[in-house]
Amino acid sequence: MNTQIIILDYGSQYTQLLARRIRELNVYAEVVSFNTTANDLKKYQNLKGIILSGGPSSVYANDAYSIDQEIFNLNLPILGVCYGMQLITEIFGGKVELANSQEFGKAILHLDKQENKLFENVKNDCQVWMSHADHLTQMPKEFVQLAYSDSSVAAIANLNKNIYGIQFHAEVTQSEYGIQMIENFLFKIANCNKDWTMQEFIKEKIQEIKTTVGSEQVILGLSGGVDSSVAAVLLSKAIGKQLTCIFVDTGLLRKNEAENVMNIYAKEFDINIKLIDAQEQFYNALKGITDPEEKRKIIGHNFIEVFNKQAQELNNAKFLAQGTIYPDVIESSSEEHNSKTIKSHHNVGGLPEDLKFSLLEPLRNLFKDEVRKVGRELGIPDVMINRHPFPGPGLGIRVIGEVTKEKCDILREVDDIFIKKLIKEDWYNKTSQAFVTLLPVKTVGVMGDNRTYDYVVALRCVNTIDFMTATTTHLPWEFLEEVVNEIINKVKKVNRVVYDITSKPPGTIEWE
Ligand code: XMP
């Protein structure tokens, strides 16, 4: 990979977005820890520029994250964003202090007359997005002010050394000319080349996989989700039948899921797939269990057990392939990642070390939208690529309380009606995730002249960019009424449907 831009990560929630924006401009950017040294950076042969991200701390705090100052002697253009600009200010003899009033949200960017490349083709008085409590109170030496907002210095530069700082977040869509500024930094200041494309990635990866794998065997846990599917197809293009995928039917899958996966990947792509029917094992293990965390752990353990057993049977396999993607890599290596466990997420990870496989993670440098592009290039149908995410524990966390086959069957039917209706009415691709949860309560209803006493289901449909926060999709009343009607009429044992309009936070997307 031809890394041209390195982003030093100071823990901003927008760091990944910054890298994505740059890659969307066909320049390969990588996120590394803030404590990466100048010597480490010298290993990148085609490095053209460095970006210092934002971050939650204050540069004047005793334990503030700093920078190896040798990086400023590499003679590479540097752009500091928010915390990054404040760090540059401190290091070059300026001052940063707590502001009287914080600046969060929209602000107007007033450009100074100072000629500079960063703001070429940027309109004066455009809107930018601010998110800071500290501000610059004294300019660093040999720097000039390039722009200001109504309450702070908004951009600075040492034009001779090509060191720039912006107080606002150019990477978010609320900053009107943000992309233009990033483009200016990449192509007018750092002289980057546009050489990052998915076709190039596929070509290189296939070659790399062939060389790494040689004549050995590879196994992969296929979930039907986008990441593992794209990894499987990419690997199969490279090594064909040396790849064996294992697809576990846990009994907690959506309607016809196993069938669909087999149809597309085994038939259309001619990939070796072993379908393991482990439904009984999962239903038995979940008998009587109602606590959400306990359910998640049981499902995770059983999954590993089933996968492990299959993997051991393929004892000639040397490599284990996984659909790990870049956000997982950044998050697990981020020094900042000390957030509380809200839910213990489960994927294929956590396999015992004695399996003695070498790991193959062909997508570990890609963001989700890049994985989708690769998938499309590889010919995976859009219905699979554009699927909403589905949690590892599946219906196990969408049947609230004790999980049984009967309840999963009811939920599968309701979910299928909801999703099909969303697709038919052109809502599916306009929302980020939609699903149904079966509640452990029964309520009274009336059908015909008879009393019913059946389950309640909750529909949920959310819009989100990163799944960290989410808002409810405003589905039209008519749509909701029609879908409720269809569910009650078609699915026995359900007599009441509710629509969950809780945002995240305070709710989470899944109910458990
Ligand atoms: P929450 O419920 O935490 O969900 O707001 C955020 C996103 O993550 C998905 N999710 C999971 N994905 N394994 C996964 O791979 C899991 O254990 C898991 N739990 C939740 C959820 O569907 C939503 O997209």
Residues whose N, C-alpha, C, O or C-beta is under 5 A from the ligand:
A	BS01	XMP	S344 H345 H346 P389 F390 P391 G392 P393 F467 T508 I509 E510
